[in-house]
């Protein structure tokens, strides 16, 4: 079987241009496939960014988890912590104590403006 370009009866210059043209088309196709295919570079960058975001979320959740475990441990074992927690979060007081609550100026101004 003869070579394809020999069958076309083309000059050397035309054969060379045809070879470069085909190589160029194949190169462009390979480049586009590399960039935009399902496993291409653009998809890789997107997945890499998502991986970094998720890794940061995992680290943040691990820190929160440690803090919550320490808080649970303190609530189970430390009476002073339990008392402070009850005072702060639940608004409880010891017998005979008086609790004073002050509103923020910004909150009271908002209430006055809304009531007009």
C-alpha positions in Angstrom: 0.0 0.0 0.0 1.3 3.4 -0.9 1.5 6.4 1.4 -1.6 8.6 1.5 0.3 11.7 0.4 1.9 9.8 -2.5 -1.5 8.9 -3.8 -2.5 12.5 -4.0 0.4 13.4 -6.3 1.3 16.5 -4.2 4.6 18.4 -4.3 7.0 18.2 -1.4 6.0 21.6 -0.2 2.3 20.7 -0.3 3.0 17.4 1.5 4.9 19.3 4.2 2.0 21.8 4.7 -0.5 18.9 4.8 1.6 17.1 7.5 1.9 20.3 9.6 -1.8 21.0 9.2 -2.8 17.6 10.4 -0.3 17.8 13.2 -1.7 21.2 14.1 -5.3 20.0 14.1 -4.4 17.0 16.3 -2.4 19.2 18.7 -5.3 21.6 19.0 -7.7 18.7 19.7 -5.3 17.2 22.3 -4.9 20.7 24.0 -8.7 21.3 24.1 -9.2 17.8 25.5 -6.5 18.3 28.1 -8.1 21.6 29.2 -11.9 20.9 29.1 -12.4 17.1 29.3 -14.0 15.5 32.3 -10.5 14.8 33.6 -9.0 17.9 32.2 -7.0 20.7 33.7 -10.0 23.0 34.4 -11.9 20.2 36.2 -8.7 19.5 38.2 -8.4 23.1 39.3 -12.1 23.2 40.4 -11.7 19.9 42.3 -8.5 21.1 43.9 -10.1 24.3 45.2 -13.1 22.3 46.5 -10.6 20.0 48.3 -8.9 22.9 49.9 -12.2 24.4 51.1 -13.3 21.1 52.5 -10.0 20.6 54.2 -10.3 24.0 55.9 -13.9 23.1 57.0 -12.6 19.8 58.5 -9.9 21.6 60.5 -12.5 24.1 61.7 -14.9 21.4 62.7 -12.1 19.5 64.5 -11.3 22.6 66.6 -14.9 23.1 67.4 -15.3 19.5 68.3 -12.3 19.8 70.8 -13.8 22.9 72.3 -17.2 21.2 72.7 -15.6 18.1 74.3 -13.8 20.3 76.8 -17.0 22.2 77.6 -18.9 18.9 78.2 -16.1 17.6 80.4 -16.1 20.8 82.4 -19.9 20.7 82.7 -19.7 17.1 84.0 -16.8 17.7 86.5 -16.3 21.3 87.4 -18.8 22.9 89.8 -17.4 26.4 89.3 -17.8 26.1 85.6 -21.4 24.8 86.0 -22.2 27.8 88.1 -20.6 30.3 85.7 -22.4 28.7 82.8 -25.8 28.8 84.6 -25.3 32.5 85.4 -24.2 33.5 81.9 -26.4 31.3 79.7 -29.4 30.7 81.8 -29.5 34.0 83.8 -29.6 32.2 87.1 -28.5 33.8 90.4 -27.7 32.8 93.9 -30.3 33.3 96.6 -30.5 36.9 97.6 -28.7 38.2 94.5 -30.3 40.8 92.3 -29.6 40.7 88.5 -29.5 44.0 86.7 -30.0 44.0 82.9 -29.1 46.9 80.7 -30.3 47.3 77.2 -27.9 48.5 74.5 -28.5 52.1 73.4 -28.8 51.0 69.8 -31.6 48.5 70.7 -33.5 51.1 72.8 -33.2 53.7 70.0 -34.5 51.1 67.5 -37.5 50.4 69.7 -38.3 54.1 70.0 -38.0 54.7 66.3 -40.2 51.7 65.5 -42.9 52.8 68.0 -43.3 56.2 66.3 
